[in-house]
Structures are given as C-alpha cells and as structure tokens.
Amino acid sequence: MAIYLTLTAVVVLLALLLRQTKFNIGSGTVTRQGAVNAIVLLFIFSALFWVPALRVNVGNDYAKYVEFMHLVFSHAYVPTEPGFNALTYAIYYLCGFENFILVFAVFTFFTVLFFMTAMWQQSEWFSFSFMMFMLLGYYFQSISTVRYYLALGMALYSVKFVLKKDWPRFILLVLIGALFHKSVLVVLVLYPLASIKWRRWMYGLFGLMCISCLFLQDLYLKVVVFLYPSYKDTEYLTGGTSYVSILRCFLILVISLWLFKDVVKTDKRYMFYFHCNIMALALYIFGAFLPIISRIGYYLTVTHILFIPALLLHIRDDRKKKLLTVFTVLFCLGYFVLYMRGASADGVRILPYKTILFDEMPLTLSERGY
C-alpha cells in the first residue's frame, strides 16, 4: 500500500503547482507558469502511467484478461469487444510472443491520457478535480477494471463535444469507446438528454419513469438481459446500490440547488452536470434492482470531478466556501481510506502491489489447468 499512498501524496501535491494559463511553444510564447505546467503535467502523467504499467497480477480481472488475450491470439472465442481483441492480437503479433504486460501498459496510457486531458481542458479548478480523481478511486479502480475505465475516460472527454453540440465527434468517440466496452453506449442517450433544457413537464415525466421502476422491474430486467445476455441466470441479476453514492449525489444536489439561481442556471455546463447528478441519484435509488447500475451510474457521477470544483469556486461567502471546501476534502479522504481498506478484497484486488521488476510473471488459467 505504501507505493499507492506515496504516489497519491506526491501527485496531488504537485498538482497544486499547476495554473491553467495559455501555453504555446510553437509561437515562442512560453511563460514561466506554462513551463512549470508542462513539466509538472509530464511528471504526474509519467507517475500515473508507470505504476500500473509495470504491475503484474494486480487487479481483480488480471488473470482473466491474460487468459482472454491468450484465447484471442489462439483465434478462440472470447466475450470481450472487438477493439480489445484487435489491439491484443496486433501487439502479440508484432512482439512475436504473448506480451500481455504491453497490452496493459497501452490501456493504462490511454486511460490516464483521456482522464488527464478531460480534467485539464474542462475543469475550472484542475488541482481540485485531480484530487477528487485520485481520492475517489477513479485512478486506482482503472488498475482493476481495465476496459471499462478506458471507456469511462473517453466518456468524460466526450463531454466537451456534447456541450459544443459537436455531435459527429461525440458519436465517433463513443463508438470507438464501445469497441473496448459496450456499456459506454448509454451516454449516447444520457449525455444529450442532460444537455438539453429541461421543461417542467420533462421533470414530471422523469419522476413517472422513476416511479415505474417500482412496478416494471421484470420488464426492465428483460431489457438488460437482452442487451447483456451474459448476465442471464447469474448472480449479477440480484442488483444492488451504493449508499455512499446516494449520499454524495444528495449532498451535491443540495449545494447545487442552493446555488441554482445565481450559478447553476447561468451556464449550460453547470446545467449539464446538474442533470447528470439528478439522473444518477434517481438511478441509485429507483434502479437498485439493475445489475449494471454501477456502470451506468459512473458515467453520470464522473462529472462530479468537474461540477464540485466549479460550485465551490462560485460560493461568494468566503467562510462558507472554505468550510465546504474542507468538508469536500475530508469526504474524499474518508472515501479514500475506506477504498484502500478494501483494496485487497475480491472485486478490487489492487493489493498487494507486484511489479515485473521484482516478481515473476503469473501463469495463465490454461497453464494452471483450469
């Protein structure tokens, strides 16, 4: 755990040095702060990349992924998406051997790249957004759930196209993401829905849909099984929800309603985040029976790392701003402590940390006779 704690402390502290200023090397206008930004961002990116890129047998699905890669290279059937399969086969073919370490490294590179770029370009307070990214487990969970978090990073990056109404680029990026995890297709509906101006009747219709979840669960489950046939007759259909996520969404709703007239309502970006939070809260409360609630919910709640810093910056009362900022930091720290306490449990398993520098390669499921 020491390596994760050290990594988090170092990169979060370094992020405090960043200031989002104009920086253009090509034009010859390099300011001192711009140079600091470039150096610090490069160091942070490198640190976030190399720790998971050099891991071995770390992550809940690590051995399963290694087996899938072996089956892909053997031209056998695998349940993973074509983008994952094609990338794996290309790397194995070019390397001349089953180099799964490199496959994981490529996924890590692009996952960190999409998240970092999305926060740098879209957050009004990058250092705070980055702190939330680290402490709320997005980074560390990407070590365990490789394909999904690449798609999640791409979804967050795609928000800028939604807000600009650049639908061709938005759809193209989401479709590319779906080549690695098809769950990202839900944002083709959720993000445009969150971006439009909601009328009163729309809020009423949304409320009716929430209530319908109390009576039409069997119908909705059939739809889910149709979309995810691999869930049929499995324990995944038992559903479940996250009380921490409900609390988080509720607190953000309270703060955003407090600032609604003066802040949230004045900017289409904030309204987009506001609608994402409402949909996430409704999903966690009324959609608890859905087996994919966490996957859908994260596409909505990931916008919190952009929304919360913006809300804090717009609080006019300095005392209240400081109190809410401290509360948010403490909430994130509390979540981080709870996450790390369960980091070795099934479903996460990012502990103990092992690296190819000091540990041997794991045997695949086939090599172990499973």
Residue pairs with C-beta under 8 A, 6 or more apart in sequence:
1 340
1 343
1 351
1 353
3 51
3 353
4 51
4 140
4 340
4 343
4 350
4 351
4 353
5 340
7 47
7 48
7 51
8 134
8 135
8 336
10 47
11 44
11 47
11 48
11 130
11 134
12 127
12 130
12 131
12 134
12 135
14 40
14 43
14 44
15 40
15 44
15 126
15 127
15 130
15 131
16 127
17 36
17 40
18 36
18 37
18 40
18 41
18 126
18 127
19 33
19 36
19 37
20 37
20 120
20 126
21 31
21 33
21 34
21 37
22 29
22 31
22 34
23 30
23 31
23 34
23 37
23 38
24 30
24 34
41 116
41 120
44 116
44 130
45 112
45 113
45 116
48 112
48 116
48 139
49 105
49 108
49 109
49 112
52 58
52 104
52 108
52 142
52 143
53 101
53 104
53 105
53 108
53 109
54 101
54 355
54 356
54 357
55 62
55 104
55 143
55 353
55 354
55 355
55 356
56 101
56 354
56 355
56 356
56 359
56 360
56 361
56 362
57 63
57 354
57 359
57 362
58 143
58 349
58 350
58 351
58 352
58 353
58 354
59 65
59 143
59 144
59 145
59 146
59 349
59 350
60 144
60 145
60 346
60 347
60 348
60 349
60 350
61 144
61 145
61 146
62 104
62 349
62 362
63 362
63 364
63 365
64 365
65 100
65 103
65 104
65 146
66 100
66 362
66 364
66 365
67 364
67 365
67 366
68 78
68 79
68 80
68 84
68 88
69 88
69 92
69 98
69 100
69 103
70 98
70 364
70 366
71 77
71 78
72 78
72 80
72 84
72 85
72 88
72 89
72 92
73 88
73 89
73 92
73 93
73 98
78 85
79 230
80 147
81 147
81 178
81 179
81 180
81 181
81 182
82 179
83 176
83 178
83 179
83 180
84 147
84 179
84 180
86 179
87 103
87 106
88 100
88 103
91 99
91 102
91 103
91 106
92 98
92 99
92 103
95 102
101 356
101 361
104 146
107 146
107 147
107 150
108 142
108 143
110 150
110 153
111 142
111 146
111 149
111 150
111 153
112 139
112 142
112 153
113 153
114 150
114 153
114 154
114 156
114 157
115 133
115 138
115 139
115 142
115 153
115 156
115 157
117 157
118 153
118 156
118 157
118 159
118 160
119 126
119 129
119 130
119 133
119 156
119 305
119 306
120 126
121 160
122 159
122 160
122 306
123 129
123 305
123 306
123 309
123 310
124 306
124 309
124 310
124 313
125 309
125 310
125 312
125 313
128 308
128 309
128 312
129 305
129 306
129 309
131 329
131 332
132 304
132 305
132 308
132 309
132 332
133 139
133 305
134 140
134 336
135 332
135 333
135 335
135 336
136 304
136 305
136 332
136 335
136 336
137 335
137 336
137 339
138 149
138 152
138 302
138 305
140 339
140 343
140 350
141 149
141 348
142 149
142 150
142 152
142 153
143 350
144 347
144 348
144 349
144 350
147 180
147 181
148 181
148 183
148 295
150 177
150 180
150 181
151 177
151 178
151 180
151 181
151 183
151 184
152 184
152 298
152 299
152 302
154 173
154 174
154 176
154 177
154 184
155 174
155 177
155 184
155 187
155 191
155 299
155 302
156 302
156 303
156 306
157 173
158 169
158 170
158 173
158 174
158 177
158 187
158 191
159 191
159 272
159 303
159 306
161 167
161 169
161 170
161 173
162 170
162 191
162 192
162 194
162 195
162 272
163 195
163 268
163 269
163 272
165 195
167 192
170 191
171 188
174 184
174 185
174 187
174 188
177 184
178 184
178 185
183 292
183 295
183 296
183 299
184 299
186 295
186 296
186 299
187 299
190 276
190 279
190 296
190 299
190 300
191 272
191 276
193 275
193 279
194 272
194 275
194 276
194 279
194 300
195 268
195 272
195 275
197 271
198 206
198 275
206 278
206 279
206 282
210 282
210 285
210 286
211 286
213 220
213 286
213 287
213 289
214 286
217 289
220 289
220 290
221 237
221 289
221 290
221 291
224 231
224 290
224 291
224 292
225 231
225 232
225 237
228 291
228 292
231 237
231 291
231 292
236 291
237 291
238 291
239 288
239 289
239 290
239 291
239 293
240 288
240 293
241 284
241 285
241 287
241 288
241 293
242 284
242 294
242 297
244 335
244 338
245 280
245 284
245 297
245 301
246 281
246 284
246 285
248 301
248 304
248 331
249 277
249 280
249 281
249 284
249 301
250 281
251 331
252 277
252 304
252 307
252 308
252 311
253 277
253 278
253 281
255 311
255 324
256 264
256 270
256 274
256 277
256 307
256 311
259 311
259 314
259 315
260 274
262 314
263 270
263 311
263 314
264 270
264 271
264 274
264 311
265 271
269 306
269 310
270 307
270 310
270 311
272 303
273 303
273 304
273 306
273 307
273 310
274 307
276 300
276 301
276 303
276 307
277 300
277 301
277 303
277 304
277 307
279 300
280 297
280 300
280 301
283 290
283 293
283 296
283 297
283 300
284 293
284 297
287 293
287 296
290 296
308 328
312 321
312 324
312 325
312 328
315 321
315 324
339 348
342 348
343 349
343 350
343 351
344 350
344 351
344 352
